[in-house]
Amino acid sequence: VPPARTQIIRRRRAFALLHEQLDLRLNVVLAPAGFGKTSLLVDFAHDCLARGIPVCWYNLDEQDSDPLVFLRYLATSLRRRFPHFGERTFRLLDEARSTLVPDPSLAFSALGTLISELDEQIADFFVLVLDDYHVLPADSLVHTLMGLLLTYLPAAAHVILATRSLP
């Protein structure tokens, strides 16, 4: 989670709405550049942490349109908050990295393993923030992986996508 900022405009209504909707599987924070999506979510994340709710943060960039890169960084963001997480997922991702010809089915296998490990290893409710989701191209396989992740995500997880355009 990025460091808390002191010189920001507090969006109390949006902040309260995020807290009210923690029981949902997904929230999308959608606004143009410069409207304070990240500032709102950093503030929200620090409030969650103060309340004892774990928060995993993943700031996407253009390289994350590769599904295996995306899954590696997603698993890494989870491992930062839950150090025991993801041994099988990382092993699969390491094997996929060593293949000469990229195989999209490896991403689906790794995602299945990641979801299984979430279910088996993380019992605590947590929030996963994916910031700058708009950097992913429309045809990226990552969108399909996210759809599957959201479909099979354990009930103990809440995902927030921050984006400039509707995924």
N, C-alpha and C positions, 0 to 999 in steps of 0.2 A: 504494500500500500504506500503510495507516495506520501511524503510528509504533509502534515496539516498546514494549512495556510491561515494566516491571521487577517490579512487584508483582502477579504472577499465579501461580496454581497451575499448575505444569507437569504436563501430562497426557502423560507419557512414552510410555505404551503407544499412545495414539491418535496421538501425534506420529510414532512409529516406523511405525505402520500406514499413515499417509499416505505416508511415504517408500517403504514397501514396495510400495505400489499405484500408484506413478507411471506404471507401464506400462499401466494401465487408461485408458480414455477418460474415465470419469466416476467421481467419488466424491461421495457425498451425506453431509454431516455433519448429522444430524438430532437435535435435542434441544429441550426446552422453553426458554422465555425464562430467561436468567440462568444457564445451565449452562456457559457459556464457549466457545461455538462460535466467536465472532469472536476471542476471545483466543487460542484454539488456532490458528486460521488465520493470525492476525497473526504469532505465534511461528513457525509453519511457513513462512510467506512470507519472513520475514527470514532464516531458515535457508537456504531455497532461494536467495535473493539472495546470501548469503555463499558459497554453493557455485557461483555463476555461472549459476544457473537463473533466467531472467527470469520475473517474476510480474506479471500484469495483474490489477487489482482493480476490481470494480464493486459498489458498495453500492446495492442497489435500494430504491426507495420506491414509493408508490402511483401516482405519475405514470408509472412505467415499464410499466404495463399497456397503454399505447398502444404498439403494435408499432414504430412509426417512432421514437418517443422511445427505446424500449428499444434498437433497433439503433444509433441515434446514440450513445448512451452506451456501448454495447458497443464500437463502433468507436473511440470516444474513449479508452476504457480500454486498448485495444490500441495506439493511436497514442502514448499516453504512454510506453509501454515501447519501441515501435518507431516512431520519428518519421516514417519514410518510408511508413508503412502507410495505406491506405484512400482514396487520392485519388478513385478511381471510386465507391467506396461513398458517400463524403460528397457527391459530385456528385449521385448518384441520390437521396440523402436530402434534399438541398436542393431538387431538382426536385419531390419528393413533397410537401415542406412548402408549396410554392407552389401546389399544386392546390386548387381550391375545395371539391371533394367528396373526402373521404378514400377511397382505393381500396386494399383489403387486398392486392391483387395487387402493389402497389408494394413492400410489405414483403417479399414473397417474392422479388421481383427484387433488392431491396437485399441480402437475405440471400444469394442466389446470388452476387452480386458480392463480398460480404464473404468468403464461403468461397473463391471463386476467388483473391481477393487474398491471403488467408492462405496458400493453397497456393503462390502465385507469389512472395510477398515475404518470408515468414518461414520460414526453413529451420531456425532454432534451436528446440530443444525449449523449451516454455514452459508455465507454469501460469496458468490463468484462474480466478480466484475470483469467484463470484457470491454475495455475502452478502445475507442477508435475503430470500431467494427466496420465502418464504412470504407476502410482502406482495401478490403477484400474485393476482388473483381466479382461481378455478378455471376460469372460462370465457374467460380471456384468450387471445388468439391467440398471445401470446408463448410459451405452452407448446408450441404446434405448431411455432413457429419454433425453439425450443430442441431439440425432437426432431429436426428437420431438420439443425440445426447439429451435433448430436452424431452423426448418421448420416454426414454428409459432412465432418466435421472432419478436417483433415490429421493424420497420425500424430504430428506433432511437437507436438501440443497435448494438454493434460490439463485437464479442467474439474472444479472443486470447487463444489458447491452447498451453501451453509449455509442451513438452513431449520428452522422449527418444526413443519412438517407435510410429509408425503410429497407430492412434486409429482405 
